[in-house]
């Protein structure tokens, strides 16, 4: 997973899609759209997850993929509060408590959060919340890619 980042910093939009999530999802998708500092789309990627999953896991997988693509100084944008707050506010506390929440219960998606922690320690990347379905080009593109991957 790489792209040619000739103009930094880049904006990396990530999204996950789980059709019929409330009824149990047998597969889902993730989408990534990368824009250079001149707001030109320079790379897209999408992946179908062919196993039972849910929206929270898919959004987190998308975050991991975005972090893997990112270089120092890039910003990853997500419309998922769980991912953004997890990265910016909760991760250090979970790690200090042995990957447990304040109520001492294990966190969901521990393996993915541990991967996020590893990636975060390797490079300086901002993770920022964007409003879903608000006409933000990069977010709309990532959403479309994720939805298409989920229904392939």
N, CA, C and O atoms as a GROMACS GRO file, in nm:
protein
  608
    1UNK      N    1   0.082  -0.117   0.000
    1UNK     CA    2   0.000   0.000   0.000
    1UNK      C    3   0.087   0.124   0.000
    1UNK      O    4   0.150   0.157   0.100
    2UNK      N    5   0.090   0.190  -0.111
    2UNK     CA    6   0.165   0.314  -0.116
    2UNK      C    7   0.110   0.400  -0.229
    2UNK      O    8   0.039   0.353  -0.318
    3UNK      N    9   0.145   0.524  -0.223
    3UNK     CA   10   0.111   0.617  -0.328
    3UNK      C   11   0.228   0.714  -0.339
    3UNK      O   12   0.307   0.726  -0.245
    4UNK      N   13   0.238   0.780  -0.449
    4UNK     CA   14   0.345   0.876  -0.467
    4UNK      C   15   0.301   1.009  -0.408
    4UNK      O   16   0.213   1.076  -0.461
    5UNK      N   17   0.363   1.045  -0.299
    5UNK     CA   18   0.330   1.168  -0.229
    5UNK      C   19   0.435   1.272  -0.264
    5UNK      O   20   0.534   1.288  -0.193
    6UNK      N   21   0.414   1.343  -0.374
    6UNK     CA   22   0.512   1.441  -0.418
    6UNK      C   23   0.487   1.578  -0.358
    6UNK      O   24   0.579   1.660  -0.350
    7UNK      N   25   0.366   1.605  -0.317
    7UNK     CA   26   0.332   1.733  -0.256
    7UNK      C   27   0.268   1.702  -0.121
    7UNK      O   28   0.162   1.640  -0.115
    8UNK      N   29   0.332   1.744  -0.013
    8UNK     CA   30   0.277   1.716   0.118
    8UNK      C   31   0.227   1.845   0.180
    8UNK      O   32   0.269   1.952   0.136
    9UNK      N   33   0.141   1.841   0.277
    9UNK     CA   34   0.079   1.720   0.328
    9UNK      C   35  -0.043   1.678   0.245
    9UNK      O   36  -0.099   1.757   0.170
   10UNK      N   37  -0.080   1.554   0.260
   10UNK     CA   38  -0.197   1.501   0.190
   10UNK      C   39  -0.315   1.487   0.285
   10UNK      O   40  -0.298   1.477   0.406
   11UNK      N   41  -0.434   1.486   0.227
   11UNK     CA   42  -0.558   1.461   0.300
   11UNK      C   43  -0.606   1.322   0.260
   11UNK      O   44  -0.629   1.295   0.142
   12UNK      N   45  -0.622   1.235   0.359
   12UNK     CA   46  -0.663   1.097   0.334
   12UNK      C   47  -0.800   1.077   0.397
   12UNK      O   48  -0.814   1.082   0.519
   13UNK      N   49  -0.900   1.054   0.314
   13UNK     CA   50  -1.036   1.031   0.362
   13UNK      C   51  -1.063   0.882   0.366
   13UNK      O   52  -1.034   0.810   0.270
   14UNK      N   53  -1.117   0.834   0.479
   14UNK     CA   54  -1.144   0.691   0.496
   14UNK      C   55  -1.289   0.671   0.537
   14UNK      O   56  -1.349   0.755   0.604
   15UNK      N   57  -1.345   0.557   0.496
   15UNK     CA   58  -1.482   0.526   0.535
   15UNK      C   59  -1.504   0.375   0.528
   15UNK      O   60  -1.438   0.305   0.452
   16UNK      N   61  -1.597   0.329   0.609
   16UNK     CA   62  -1.639   0.190   0.607
   16UNK      C   63  -1.788   0.183   0.579
   16UNK      O   64  -1.862   0.275   0.614
   17UNK      N   65  -1.832   0.075   0.517
   17UNK     CA   66  -1.975   0.059   0.486
   17UNK      C   67  -2.018  -0.083   0.521
   17UNK      O   68  -1.953  -0.181   0.483
   18UNK      N   69  -2.128  -0.091   0.593
   18UNK     CA   70  -2.184  -0.220   0.633
   18UNK      C   71  -2.333  -0.221   0.599
   18UNK      O   72  -2.415  -0.180   0.680
   19UNK      N   73  -2.367  -0.269   0.478
   19UNK     CA   74  -2.509  -0.274   0.441
   19UNK      C   75  -2.588  -0.360   0.539
   19UNK      O   76  -2.541  -0.466   0.581
   20UNK      N   77  -2.706  -0.316   0.573
   20UNK     CA   78  -2.792  -0.391   0.664
   20UNK      C   79  -2.724  -0.422   0.796
   20UNK      O   80  -2.741  -0.530   0.852
   21UNK      N   81  -2.644  -0.327   0.846
   21UNK     CA   82  -2.567  -0.348   0.968
   21UNK      C   83  -2.656  -0.387   1.086
   21UNK      O   84  -2.616  -0.469   1.169
   22UNK      N   85  -2.776  -0.330   1.094
   22UNK     CA   86  -2.863  -0.359   1.207
   22UNK      C   87  -2.916  -0.503   1.205
   22UNK      O   88  -2.967  -0.551   1.306
   23UNK      N   89  -2.906  -0.571   1.091
   23UNK     CA   90  -2.955  -0.708   1.079
   23UNK      C   91  -2.843  -0.810   1.077
   23UNK      O   92  -2.867  -0.927   1.048
   24UNK      N   93  -2.722  -0.768   1.106
   24UNK     CA   94  -2.607  -0.858   1.096
   24UNK      C   95  -2.553  -0.853   0.955
   24UNK      O   96  -2.624  -0.886   0.859
   25UNK      N   97  -2.431  -0.814   0.942
   25UNK     CA   98  -2.372  -0.791   0.811
   25UNK      C   99  -2.277  -0.905   0.776
   25UNK      O  100  -2.186  -0.936   0.852
   26UNK      N  101  -2.299  -0.968   0.661
   26UNK     CA  102  -2.215  -1.079   0.619
   26UNK      C  103  -2.091  -1.034   0.544
   26UNK      O  104  -1.998  -1.113   0.525
   27UNK      N  105  -2.089  -0.909   0.500
   27UNK     CA  106  -1.969  -0.852   0.440
   27UNK      C  107  -1.983  -0.701   0.440
   27UNK      O  108  -2.090  -0.646   0.463
   28UNK      N  109  -1.871  -0.635   0.415
   28UNK     CA  110  -1.871  -0.489   0.413
   28UNK      C  111  -1.760  -0.439   0.324
   28UNK      O  112  -1.695  -0.517   0.253
   29UNK      N  113  -1.739  -0.310   0.327
   29UNK     CA  114  -1.635  -0.252   0.243
   29UNK      C  115  -1.570  -0.132   0.308
   29UNK      O  116  -1.626  -0.070   0.399
   30UNK      N  117  -1.450  -0.102   0.260
   30UNK     CA  118  -1.382   0.019   0.304
   30UNK      C  119  -1.338   0.097   0.180
   30UNK      O  120  -1.311   0.039   0.075
   31UNK      N  121  -1.330   0.227   0.195
   31UNK     CA  122  -1.287   0.314   0.086
   31UNK      C  123  -1.190   0.419   0.135
   31UNK      O  124  -1.201   0.468   0.247
   32UNK      N  125  -1.095   0.453   0.049
   32UNK     CA  126  -0.994   0.553   0.080
   32UNK      C  127  -0.978   0.645  -0.041
   32UNK      O  128  -0.967   0.598  -0.155
   33UNK      N  129  -0.976   0.775  -0.015
   33UNK     CA  130  -0.951   0.874  -0.121
   33UNK      C  131  -0.842   0.968  -0.071
   33UNK      O  132  -0.854   1.028   0.036
   34UNK      N  133  -0.735   0.981  -0.149
   34UNK     CA  134  -0.620   1.063  -0.109
   34UNK      C  135  -0.608   1.183  -0.202
   34UNK      O  136  -0.608   1.170  -0.325
   35UNK      N  137  -0.597   1.300  -0.140
   35UNK     CA  138  -0.583   1.427  -0.212
   35UNK      C  139  -0.451   1.493  -0.174
   35UNK      O  140  -0.410   1.488  -0.058
   36UNK      N  141  -0.386   1.554  -0.272
   36UNK     CA  142  -0.263   1.627  -0.241
   36UNK      C  143  -0.298   1.765  -0.185
   36UNK      O  144  -0.415   1.799  -0.169
   37UNK      N  145  -0.194   1.843  -0.154
   37UNK     CA  146  -0.217   1.974  -0.091
   37UNK      C  147  -0.285   2.073  -0.185
   37UNK      O  148  -0.333   2.177  -0.141
   38UNK      N  149  -0.290   2.040  -0.313
   38UNK     CA  150  -0.362   2.124  -0.409
   38UNK      C  151  -0.505   2.073  -0.430
   38UNK      O  152  -0.574   2.116  -0.523
   39UNK      N  153  -0.549   1.983  -0.344
   39UNK     CA  154  -0.684   1.925  -0.344
   39UNK      C  155  -0.714   1.847  -0.471
   39UNK      O  156  -0.829   1.842  -0.515
   40UNK      N  157  -0.612   1.786  -0.528
   40UNK     CA  158  -0.630   1.699  -0.644
   40UNK      C  159  -0.632   1.555  -0.596
   40UNK      O  160  -0.548   1.513  -0.517
   41UNK      N  161  -0.729   1.479  -0.646
   41UNK     CA  162  -0.738   1.337  -0.612
   41UNK      C  163  -0.619   1.266  -0.675
   41UNK      O  164  -0.602   1.269  -0.797
   42UNK      N  165  -0.536   1.201  -0.592
   42UNK     CA  166  -0.416   1.135  -0.645
   42UNK      C  167  -0.418   0.983  -0.629
   42UNK      O  168  -0.337   0.913  -0.689
   43UNK      N  169  -0.511   0.931  -0.546
   43UNK     CA  170  -0.516   0.786  -0.528
   43UNK      C  171  -0.649   0.747  -0.465
   43UNK      O  172  -0.702   0.819  -0.380
   44UNK      N  173  -0.703   0.634  -0.507
   44UNK     CA  174  -0.820   0.575  -0.441
   44UNK      C  175  -0.792   0.427  -0.419
   44UNK      O  176  -0.711   0.366  -0.488
   45UNK      N  177  -0.862   0.373  -0.321
   45UNK     CA  178  -0.850   0.230  -0.293
   45UNK      C  179  -0.980   0.185  -0.227
   45UNK      O  180  -1.044   0.262  -0.154
   46UNK      N  181  -1.018   0.063  -0.254
   46UNK     CA  182  -1.135   0.005  -0.186
   46UNK      C  183  -1.111  -0.143  -0.168
   46UNK      O  184  -1.042  -0.207  -0.247
   47UNK      N  185  -1.169  -0.196  -0.062
   47UNK     CA  186  -1.153  -0.337  -0.029
   47UNK      C  187  -1.285  -0.393   0.019
   47UNK      O  188  -1.356  -0.329   0.098
   48UNK      N  189  -1.318  -0.512  -0.028
   48UNK     CA  190  -1.435  -0.584   0.021
   48UNK      C  191  -1.391  -0.674   0.135
   48UNK      O  192  -1.291  -0.745   0.124
   49UNK      N  193  -1.464  -0.670   0.245
   49UNK     CA  194  -1.438  -0.757   0.360
   49UNK      C  195  -1.542  -0.868   0.354
   49UNK      O  196  -1.659  -0.846   0.385
   50UNK      N  197  -1.500  -0.986   0.314
   50UNK     CA  198  -1.592  -1.098   0.291
   50UNK      C  199  -1.603  -1.189   0.412
   50UNK      O  200  -1.563  -1.305   0.408
   51UNK      N  201  -1.658  -1.135   0.520
   51UNK     CA  202  -1.683  -1.214   0.641
   51UNK      C  203  -1.780  -1.134   0.728
   51UNK      O  204  -1.798  -1.014   0.706
   52UNK      N  205  -1.842  -1.197   0.825
   52UNK     CA  206  -1.930  -1.122   0.914
   52UNK      C  207  -1.854  -1.009   0.984
   52UNK      O  208  -1.743  -1.029   1.034
   53UNK      N  209  -1.914  -0.892   0.985
   53UNK     CA  210  -1.848  -0.774   1.040
   53UNK      C  211  -1.955  -0.675   1.084
   53UNK      O  212  -2.074  -0.704   1.076
   54UNK      N  213  -1.913  -0.560   1.130
   54UNK     CA  214  -2.008  -0.454   1.165
   54UNK      C  215  -1.946  -0.319   1.129
   54UNK      O  216  -1.828  -0.310   1.093
   55UNK      N  217  -2.026  -0.215   1.139
   55UNK     CA  218  -1.981  -0.083   1.096
   55UNK      C  219  -1.860  -0.034   1.175
   55UNK      O  220  -1.768   0.022   1.117
   56UNK      N  221  -1.860  -0.055   1.307
   56UNK     CA  222  -1.748  -0.007   1.388
   56UNK      C  223  -1.616  -0.071   1.344
   56UNK      O  224  -1.515  -0.002   1.331
   57UNK      N  225  -1.618  -0.201   1.321
   57UNK     CA  226  -1.497  -0.269   1.277
   57UNK      C  227  -1.453  -0.220   1.139
   57UNK      O  228  -1.334  -0.198   1.116
   58UNK      N  229  -1.548  -0.202   1.048
   58UNK     CA  230  -1.514  -0.155   0.913
   58UNK      C  231  -1.455  -0.014   0.915
   58UNK      O  232  -1.358   0.013   0.844
   59UNK      N  233  -1.512   0.074   0.994
   59UNK     CA  234  -1.457   0.209   1.006
   59UNK      C  235  -1.314   0.204   1.061
   59UNK      O  236  -1.228   0.280   1.018
   60UNK      N  237  -1.291   0.115   1.156
   60UNK     CA  238  -1.158   0.102   1.215
   60UNK      C  239  -1.058   0.040   1.117
   60UNK      O  240  -0.943   0.082   1.113
   61UNK      N  241  -1.102  -0.058   1.039
   61UNK     CA  242  -1.015  -0.114   0.934
   61UNK      C  243  -0.979  -0.004   0.834
   61UNK      O  244  -0.864   0.004   0.790
   62UNK      N  245  -1.076   0.079   0.799
   62UNK     CA  246  -1.049   0.190   0.707
   62UNK      C  247  -0.947   0.287   0.767
   62UNK      O  248  -0.859   0.336   0.697
   63UNK      N  249  -0.959   0.315   0.897
   63UNK     CA  250  -0.862   0.402   0.963
   63UNK      C  251  -0.722   0.341   0.956
   63UNK      O  252  -0.625   0.411   0.925
   64UNK      N  253  -0.711   0.212   0.985
   64UNK     CA  254  -0.581   0.144   0.977
   64UNK      C  255  -0.522   0.157   0.837
   64UNK      O  256  -0.405   0.189   0.821
   65UNK      N  257  -0.605   0.132   0.736
   65UNK     CA  258  -0.557   0.144   0.597
   65UNK      C  259  -0.510   0.286   0.568
   65UNK      O  260  -0.406   0.306   0.505
   66UNK      N  261  -0.586   0.384   0.613
   66UNK     CA  262  -0.547   0.523   0.592
   66UNK      C  263  -0.415   0.556   0.660
   66UNK      O  264  -0.331   0.625   0.602
   67UNK      N  265  -0.397   0.507   0.782
   67UNK     CA  266  -0.271   0.529   0.853
   67UNK      C  267  -0.155   0.460   0.784
   67UNK      O  268  -0.043   0.512   0.784
   68UNK      N  269  -0.180   0.344   0.726
   68UNK     CA  270  -0.074   0.275   0.653
   68UNK      C  271  -0.032   0.353   0.529
   68UNK      O  272   0.086   0.354   0.493
   69UNK      N  273  -0.126   0.417   0.464
   69UNK     CA  274  -0.095   0.500   0.347
   69UNK      C  275  -0.024   0.630   0.386
   69UNK      O  276   0.057   0.682   0.309
   70UNK      N  277  -0.054   0.682   0.504
   70UNK     CA  278  -0.011   0.816   0.544
   70UNK      C  279   0.140   0.829   0.561
   70UNK      O  280   0.210   0.734   0.597
   71UNK      N  281   0.186   0.949   0.534
   71UNK     CA  282   0.323   0.990   0.562
   71UNK      C  283   0.320   1.095   0.672
   71UNK      O  284   0.214   1.151   0.703
   72UNK      N  285   0.436   1.123   0.732
   72UNK     CA  286   0.444   1.228   0.834
   72UNK      C  287   0.380   1.356   0.781
   72UNK      O  288   0.407   1.399   0.669
   73UNK      N  289   0.296   1.417   0.864
   73UNK     CA  290   0.234   1.544   0.828
   73UNK      C  291   0.101   1.533   0.757
   73UNK      O  292   0.031   1.633   0.742
   74UNK      N  293   0.064   1.413   0.714
   74UNK     CA  294  -0.066   1.395   0.648
   74UNK      C  295  -0.178   1.400   0.750
   74UNK      O  296  -0.155   1.386   0.870
   75UNK      N  297  -0.300   1.421   0.702
   75UNK     CA  298  -0.419   1.419   0.786
   75UNK      C  299  -0.514   1.314   0.733
   75UNK      O  300  -0.544   1.309   0.614
   76UNK      N  301  -0.562   1.229   0.825
   76UNK     CA  302  -0.664   1.130   0.792
   76UNK      C  303  -0.797   1.185   0.842
   76UNK      O  304  -0.810   1.225   0.957
   77UNK      N  305  -0.895   1.186   0.753
   77UNK     CA  306  -1.029   1.234   0.785
   77UNK      C  307  -1.126   1.116   0.791
   77UNK      O  308  -1.129   1.033   0.700
   78UNK      N  309  -1.205   1.112   0.899
   78UNK     CA  310  -1.305   1.007   0.916
   78UNK      C  311  -1.434   1.071   0.965
   78UNK      O  312  -1.431   1.169   1.039
   79UNK      N  313  -1.547   1.015   0.923
   79UNK     CA  314  -1.675   1.064   0.974
   79UNK      C  315  -1.722   0.981   1.094
   79UNK      O  316  -1.836   0.994   1.138
   80UNK      N  317  -1.633   0.897   1.146
   80UNK     CA  318  -1.669   0.805   1.254
   80UNK      C  319  -1.608   0.852   1.387
   80UNK      O  320  -1.487   0.854   1.404
   81UNK      N  321  -1.695   0.889   1.479
   81UNK     CA  322  -1.651   0.942   1.608
   81UNK      C  323  -1.570   0.840   1.688
   81UNK      O  324  -1.472   0.876   1.753
   82UNK      N  325  -1.610   0.713   1.683
   82UNK     CA  326  -1.538   0.605   1.752
   82UNK      C  327  -1.391   0.603   1.710
   82UNK      O  328  -1.303   0.592   1.795
   83UNK      N  329  -1.365   0.614   1.582
   83UNK     CA  330  -1.227   0.611   1.532
   83UNK      C  331  -1.151   0.737   1.570
   83UNK      O  332  -1.036   0.730   1.615
   84UNK      N  333  -1.213   0.852   1.553
   84UNK     CA  334  -1.144   0.978   1.578
   84UNK      C  335  -1.115   0.995   1.728
   84UNK      O  336  -1.003   1.028   1.766
   85UNK      N  337  -1.215   0.973   1.811
   85UNK     CA  338  -1.192   0.986   1.956
   85UNK      C  339  -1.100   0.876   2.006
   85UNK      O  340  -1.017   0.899   2.094
   86UNK      N  341  -1.115   0.755   1.952
   86UNK     CA  342  -1.025   0.647   1.991
   86UNK      C  343  -0.880   0.684   1.966
   86UNK      O  344  -0.795   0.664   2.052
   87UNK      N  345  -0.852   0.738   1.849
   87UNK     CA  346  -0.715   0.776   1.810
   87UNK      C  347  -0.664   0.893   1.894
   87UNK      O  348  -0.552   0.888   1.945
   88UNK      N  349  -0.746   0.996   1.909
   88UNK     CA  350  -0.701   1.120   1.972
   88UNK      C  351  -0.717   1.126   2.123
   88UNK      O  352  -0.640   1.196   2.190
   89UNK      N  353  -0.815   1.054   2.178
   89UNK     CA  354  -0.847   1.071   2.320
   89UNK      C  355  -0.835   0.944   2.404
   89UNK      O  356  -0.790   0.951   2.518
   90UNK      N  357  -0.873   0.830   2.351
   90UNK     CA  358  -0.888   0.710   2.433
   90UNK      C  359  -0.771   0.613   2.426
   90UNK      O  360  -0.749   0.537   2.521
   91UNK      N  361  -0.697   0.613   2.319
   91UNK     CA  362  -0.597   0.509   2.293
   91UNK      C  363  -0.494   0.497   2.405
   91UNK      O  364  -0.465   0.386   2.451
   92UNK      N  365  -0.438   0.608   2.450
   92UNK     CA  366  -0.335   0.601   2.554
   92UNK      C  367  -0.391   0.544   2.684
   92UNK      O  368  -0.324   0.466   2.752
   93UNK      N  369  -0.513   0.582   2.719
   93UNK     CA  370  -0.576   0.529   2.840
   93UNK      C  371  -0.603   0.380   2.830
   93UNK      O  372  -0.578   0.305   2.924
   94UNK      N  373  -0.654   0.336   2.715
   94UNK     CA  374  -0.678   0.193   2.696
   94UNK      C  375  -0.549   0.114   2.711
   94UNK      O  376  -0.545   0.010   2.777
   95UNK      N  377  -0.445   0.164   2.649
   95UNK     CA  378  -0.316   0.095   2.653
   95UNK      C  379  -0.263   0.088   2.797
   95UNK      O  380  -0.216  -0.017   2.840
   96UNK      N  381  -0.272   0.198   2.870
   96UNK     CA  382  -0.224   0.203   3.008
   96UNK      C  383  -0.302   0.108   3.099
   96UNK      O  384  -0.248   0.058   3.198
   97UNK      N  385  -0.427   0.083   3.064
   97UNK     CA  386  -0.513  -0.004   3.145
   97UNK      C  387  -0.515  -0.147   3.093
   97UNK      O  388  -0.605  -0.224   3.127
   98UNK      N  389  -0.417  -0.183   3.010
   98UNK     CA  390  -0.413  -0.319   2.957
   98UNK      C  391  -0.522  -0.345   2.855
   98UNK      O  392  -0.577  -0.455   2.848
   99UNK      N  393  -0.553  -0.242   2.774
   99UNK     CA  394  -0.654  -0.250   2.667
   99UNK      C  395  -0.793  -0.276   2.725
   99UNK      O  396  -0.871  -0.356   2.673
  100UNK      N  397  -0.820  -0.204   2.834
  100UNK     CA  398  -0.952  -0.210   2.897
  100UNK      C  399  -1.009  -0.069   2.909
  100UNK      O  400  -0.936   0.030   2.914
  101UNK      N  401  -1.144  -0.064   2.912
  101UNK     CA  402  -1.213   0.063   2.928
  101UNK      C  403  -1.214   0.101   3.076
  101UNK      O  404  -1.166   0.025   3.160
  102UNK      N  405  -1.268   0.217   3.106
  102UNK     CA  406  -1.275   0.265   3.244
  102UNK      C  407  -1.351   0.169   3.335
  102UNK      O  408  -1.322   0.160   3.454
  103UNK      N  409  -1.449   0.096   3.279
  103UNK     CA  410  -1.527   0.000   3.358
  103UNK      C  411  -1.457  -0.135   3.370
  103UNK      O  412  -1.515  -0.231   3.420
  104UNK      N  413  -1.333  -0.143   3.325
  104UNK     CA  414  -1.247  -0.262   3.330
  104UNK      C  415  -1.286  -0.371   3.231
  104UNK      O  416  -1.230  -0.480   3.235
  105UNK      N  417  -1.381  -0.344   3.144
  105UNK     CA  418  -1.416  -0.441   3.039
  105UNK      C  419  -1.319  -0.425   2.923
  105UNK      O  420  -1.273  -0.314   2.895
  106UNK      N  421  -1.287  -0.535   2.854
  106UNK     CA  422  -1.196  -0.525   2.739
  106UNK      C  423  -1.256  -0.437   2.629
  106UNK      O  424  -1.377  -0.437   2.607
  107UNK      N  425  -1.170  -0.364   2.561
  107UNK     CA  426  -1.218  -0.283   2.450
  107UNK      C  427  -1.252  -0.373   2.332
  107UNK      O  428  -1.194  -0.480   2.314
  108UNK      N  429  -1.347  -0.329   2.253
  108UNK     CA  430  -1.381  -0.401   2.129
  108UNK      C  431  -1.271  -0.377   2.026
  108UNK      O  432  -1.206  -0.272   2.027
  109UNK      N  433  -1.250  -0.472   1.940
  109UNK     CA  434  -1.154  -0.458   1.830
  109UNK      C  435  -1.012  -0.433   1.879
  109UNK      O  436  -0.938  -0.354   1.820
  110UNK      N  437  -0.975  -0.500   1.986
  110UNK     CA  438  -0.844  -0.478   2.049
  110UNK      C  439  -0.728  -0.491   1.950
  110UNK      O  440  -0.639  -0.406   1.948
  111UNK      N  441  -0.729  -0.595   1.868
  111UNK     CA  442  -0.617  -0.617   1.776
  111UNK      C  443  -0.602  -0.501   1.678
  111UNK      O  444  -0.490  -0.459   1.647
  112UNK      N  445  -0.714  -0.449   1.630
  112UNK     CA  446  -0.708  -0.334   1.539
  112UNK      C  447  -0.658  -0.209   1.611
  112UNK      O  448  -0.578  -0.134   1.554
  113UNK      N  449  -0.702  -0.187   1.734
  113UNK     CA  450  -0.655  -0.070   1.808
  113UNK      C  451  -0.506  -0.082   1.840
  113UNK      O  452  -0.435   0.019   1.841
  114UNK      N  453  -0.459  -0.203   1.864
  114UNK     CA  454  -0.315  -0.221   1.887
  114UNK      C  455  -0.237  -0.188   1.760
  114UNK      O  456  -0.127  -0.132   1.766
  115UNK      N  457  -0.292  -0.223   1.645
  115UNK     CA  458  -0.229  -0.188   1.518
  115UNK      C  459  -0.230  -0.036   1.497
  115UNK      O  460  -0.131   0.021   1.452
  116UNK      N  461  -0.340   0.028   1.530
  116UNK     CA  462  -0.347   0.174   1.523
  116UNK      C  463  -0.238   0.235   1.612
  116UNK      O  464  -0.170   0.329   1.571
  117UNK      N  465  -0.222   0.182   1.732
  117UNK     CA  466  -0.120   0.232   1.824
  117UNK      C  467   0.020   0.218   1.764
  117UNK      O  468   0.101   0.311   1.774
  118UNK      N  469   0.048   0.105   1.704
  118UNK     CA  470   0.179   0.083   1.640
  118UNK      C  471   0.201   0.183   1.527
  118UNK      O  472   0.308   0.243   1.517
  119UNK      N  473   0.100   0.200   1.443
  119UNK     CA  474   0.113   0.294   1.331
  119UNK      C  475   0.129   0.437   1.381
  119UNK      O  476   0.208   0.514   1.325
  120UNK      N  477   0.056   0.472   1.485
  120UNK     CA  478   0.065   0.608   1.541
  120UNK      C  479   0.204   0.636   1.596
  120UNK      O  480   0.252   0.750   1.592
  121UNK      N  481   0.270   0.533   1.648
  121UNK     CA  482   0.403   0.553   1.705
  121UNK      C  483   0.511   0.569   1.598
  121UNK      O  484   0.621   0.614   1.628
  122UNK      N  485   0.481   0.533   1.474
  122UNK     CA  486   0.581   0.536   1.367
  122UNK      C  487   0.584   0.666   1.287
  122UNK      O  488   0.684   0.697   1.222
  123UNK      N  489   0.474   0.741   1.291
  123UNK     CA  490   0.469   0.864   1.212
  123UNK      C  491   0.372   0.962   1.274
  123UNK      O  492   0.282   0.924   1.350
  124UNK      N  493   0.390   1.088   1.241
  124UNK     CA  494   0.305   1.193   1.294
  124UNK      C  495   0.192   1.220   1.195
  124UNK      O  496   0.214   1.280   1.090
  125UNK      N  497   0.074   1.174   1.229
  125UNK     CA  498  -0.044   1.188   1.143
  125UNK      C  499  -0.158   1.245   1.226
  125UNK      O  500  -0.184   1.197   1.337
  126UNK      N  501  -0.226   1.345   1.174
  126UNK     CA  502  -0.346   1.398   1.238
  126UNK      C  503  -0.465   1.312   1.198
  126UNK      O  504  -0.471   1.264   1.084
  127UNK      N  505  -0.558   1.291   1.290
  127UNK     CA  506  -0.684   1.225   1.257
  127UNK      C  507  -0.795   1.322   1.298
  127UNK      O  508  -0.803   1.363   1.414
  128UNK      N  509  -0.880   1.357   1.201
  128UNK     CA  510  -0.978   1.463   1.219
  128UNK      C  511  -1.117   1.412   1.181
  128UNK      O  512  -1.133   1.336   1.085
  129UNK      N  513  -1.217   1.456   1.257
  129UNK     CA  514  -1.357   1.419   1.231
  129UNK      C  515  -1.415   1.512   1.125
  129UNK      O  516  -1.395   1.634   1.129
  130UNK      N  517  -1.487   1.453   1.030
  130UNK     CA  518  -1.564   1.530   0.932
  130UNK      C  519  -1.709   1.485   0.941
  130UNK      O  520  -1.738   1.373   0.981
  131UNK      N  521  -1.798   1.573   0.904
  131UNK     CA  522  -1.940   1.541   0.906
  131UNK      C  523  -1.973   1.451   0.787
  131UNK      O  524  -1.933   1.478   0.674
  132UNK      N  525  -2.046   1.344   0.815
  132UNK     CA  526  -2.087   1.250   0.710
  132UNK      C  527  -2.195   1.312   0.622
  132UNK      O  528  -2.278   1.389   0.669
  133UNK      N  529  -2.192   1.277   0.495
  133UNK     CA  530  -2.297   1.315   0.399
  133UNK      C  531  -2.324   1.466   0.400
  133UNK      O  532  -2.439   1.510   0.395
  134UNK      N  533  -2.216   1.543   0.406
  134UNK     CA  534  -2.227   1.689   0.411
  134UNK      C  535  -2.169   1.754   0.286
  134UNK      O  536  -2.146   1.875   0.284
  135UNK      N  537  -2.146   1.674   0.183
  135UNK     CA  538  -2.095   1.728   0.058
  135UNK      C  539  -1.945   1.752   0.056
  135UNK      O  540  -1.895   1.820  -0.034
  136UNK      N  541  -1.873   1.699   0.153
  136UNK     CA  542  -1.727   1.711   0.154
  136UNK      C  543  -1.673   1.610   0.053
  136UNK      O  544  -1.689   1.489   0.069
  137UNK      N  545  -1.609   1.661  -0.052
  137UNK     CA  546  -1.572   1.578  -0.167
  137UNK      C  547  -1.497   1.450  -0.129
  137UNK      O  548  -1.534   1.341  -0.173
  138UNK      N  549  -1.392   1.462  -0.049
  138UNK     CA  550  -1.313   1.345  -0.013
  138UNK      C  551  -1.392   1.243   0.066
  138UNK      O  552  -1.378   1.123   0.045
  139UNK      N  553  -1.474   1.291   0.159
  139UNK     CA  554  -1.556   1.200   0.239
  139UNK      C  555  -1.661   1.132   0.153
  139UNK      O  556  -1.687   1.013   0.170
  140UNK      N  557  -1.721   1.206   0.063
  140UNK     CA  558  -1.821   1.147  -0.027
  140UNK      C  559  -1.757   1.041  -0.117
  140UNK      O  560  -1.817   0.936  -0.143
  141UNK      N  561  -1.635   1.067  -0.164
  141UNK     CA  562  -1.565   0.972  -0.249
  141UNK      C  563  -1.532   0.844  -0.171
  141UNK      O  564  -1.555   0.734  -0.221
  142UNK      N  565  -1.479   0.858  -0.050
  142UNK     CA  566  -1.447   0.741   0.032
  142UNK      C  567  -1.573   0.662   0.064
  142UNK      O  568  -1.571   0.539   0.063
  143UNK      N  569  -1.683   0.732   0.093
  143UNK     CA  570  -1.810   0.665   0.121
  143UNK      C  571  -1.858   0.585   0.000
  143UNK      O  572  -1.902   0.471   0.013
  144UNK      N  573  -1.850   0.645  -0.117
  144UNK     CA  574  -1.893   0.577  -0.240
  144UNK      C  575  -1.808   0.453  -0.266
  144UNK      O  576  -1.860   0.347  -0.300
  145UNK      N  577  -1.677   0.466  -0.249
  145UNK     CA  578  -1.587   0.351  -0.268
  145UNK      C  579  -1.618   0.239  -0.169
  145UNK      O  580  -1.619   0.122  -0.206
  146UNK      N  581  -1.642   0.276  -0.043
  146UNK     CA  582  -1.673   0.175   0.059
  146UNK      C  583  -1.805   0.105   0.029
  146UNK      O  584  -1.816  -0.017   0.041
  147UNK      N  585  -1.906   0.182  -0.009
  147UNK     CA  586  -2.037   0.125  -0.041
  147UNK      C  587  -2.028   0.032  -0.161
  147UNK      O  588  -2.085  -0.077  -0.160
  148UNK      N  589  -1.956   0.074  -0.264
  148UNK     CA  590  -1.939  -0.012  -0.382
  148UNK      C  591  -1.866  -0.141  -0.346
  148UNK      O  592  -1.902  -0.248  -0.394
  149UNK      N  593  -1.764  -0.131  -0.262
  149UNK     CA  594  -1.690  -0.251  -0.220
  149UNK      C  595  -1.778  -0.344  -0.138
  149UNK      O  596  -1.764  -0.466  -0.147
  150UNK      N  597  -1.869  -0.288  -0.059
  150UNK     CA  598  -1.955  -0.370   0.026
  150UNK      C  599  -2.058  -0.449  -0.052
  150UNK      O  600  -2.104  -0.554  -0.006
  151UNK      N  601  -2.096  -0.400  -0.171
  151UNK     CA  602  -2.201  -0.470  -0.247
  151UNK      C  603  -2.147  -0.546  -0.367
  151UNK      O  604  -2.225  -0.599  -0.446
  152UNK      N  605  -2.016  -0.552  -0.383
  152UNK     CA  606  -1.957  -0.627  -0.495
  152UNK      C  607  -1.991  -0.773  -0.485
  152UNK      O  608  -1.949  -0.852  -0.570
   0.00000   0.00000   0.00000
